[in-house]
Amino acid sequence: MLSLHGGALPNRIQLGLYLFMPLAPVVLYPVIVLVLAGVVHLLGLLTHDTHRGLASTLRAICYSGVALGLLATLGLLGLWVSSSACTR
């Protein structure tokens, strides 16, 4: 890390950013999920397509997030291989 700053120690702001960046996804993920569920539920209310409440919308957002996370991590080929291995 010292070589990035020409041998000088990083200041407090830079050190704070180095420590915050790995923790940012852990802290921001629940907030993003709640905001997204609120927006989707609001759109469902506007189109009269909401029947089971905000908790059900939040659960659906979380389930779809797992599928999207697996797709982004494994890719289409990885999902196909893992699903074909499970069916045998």
N, C-alpha and C positions, 0 to 999 in steps of 0.2 A: 504494500500500500504506500510505503514511503517513496518508492520509485515513481509512482504516479504524480506525486507532488514535488518532484525534484529534490527529494531528501528531507523536505520539511514536514513536520507533523500536521495533520489536517486540523482545521479549526473545529469548534464545537458544532457548528451547523452541519458541516460535512460529516462529522462523526455520527451525529444524530441521524442523518440520512442513510448512512451505511447500516445503522442498526434498525431503522424503521422499514427500509425497503423489503427485507425478507418477511417482516411481520404484517405488512400492509394487506396482502391478500387474505390473511386469516382474520384481520379486523374488518375489512371492507366487505367480505363475502356475505355475511348475514344481513348487512345493511342493504346491499344491492338486491338480495333475494326478496327482502321485505318490500322494497320500493317497487320492484318488478311485479310482485304479486298484487300490490295495491293498484298499479296501473292496469294490469290485466283484469282485475276484478272490476275496476271502474269501467273499462271498456265492455265487460260483460253486463254490467248494470245498464249501460247506455243502449245496448242492443237487446236487452231483456233476455239474456242467455245465461243468467246466473240463477242457480236453483239451490245450491247447498251452502252458500256462505263463503266468507273469506278464508276460513280454515281449509276448506276443500280446494280453493284456488291456490293457496300456499302449498298444499301437499302436491298438487299437480305440477306447480313450478319446480318444486324440489325434485320430483321424479324425472321431469324432463331435463333438469340440470345434470342429473347423474348420467342419463343417456348421452347428452351432449358432451359431457366431460370424458366419457369413455370413447366416444367417437373422436374427439380431439386428441386424446392420448394414444389410442391404439391405431386409429385410422380404419378405413373400411376393410382393408385386408385382414387386420388383426381381429376385428369383430367377426368377420366371416370365419376365420380359422377357429376362434374360441367358441363360436356358436356351433360350428360343425363338430368340434371335439366334444361338446356337451351332449349332442344328440346321439352319439355312438354308445 
